[in-house]
Amino acid sequence: MKLEKAFALKIKKILKAKKITQTNLEEKTGLSHRTINNILNCQSKNLNLVNIAKIIKALDMTMSEFFNCSLFDFKYLELDETNFNYNDLLNVLNLEYKITNFMDLALIIKSLGISMAEFFDNEIFDFNKLNLG
């Protein structure tokens, strides 16, 4: 399954379980109808990490809670590595490169040999400390 689809499915499942409408999600995140609609319909080719964080925060979850799901198991995810340069990983580790594209981050997490839930189970992803703009 593609990362975009896994993300959309997880959001839809939570929206339904928490009885949150798309309009409510738009209001809580400050994201436009078009952006949320593109994400929910898997039409967003470059998932933006800040938008993902805003959505997860609006769903009243932590990043780790959200990604602690079989949908995000790397055994089942199709990750597009065509535009990824593993030198980017070195640049990230040397703090020379800021990641905003979620696909790039997913590839880096996979290369570290840990799950997304494990990666995001860190205080640097605490929404009370993050500036989501």
WONOR-V433803 format. One record per helix or strand. SS is the DSSP state (H for helix, E for strand). FROM is the first residue (numbers start at 1). TO is the last residue. If there is no record, write none. Layout:
BEGIN
SS/FROM/TO
SS/FROM/TO
END
This chain:
BEGIN
E/2/2
H/3/18
H/22/29
H/33/40
E/48/48
H/49/58
H/63/67
H/70/72
E/78/78
H/87/93
E/101/101
H/102/112
H/116/120
H/123/125
END
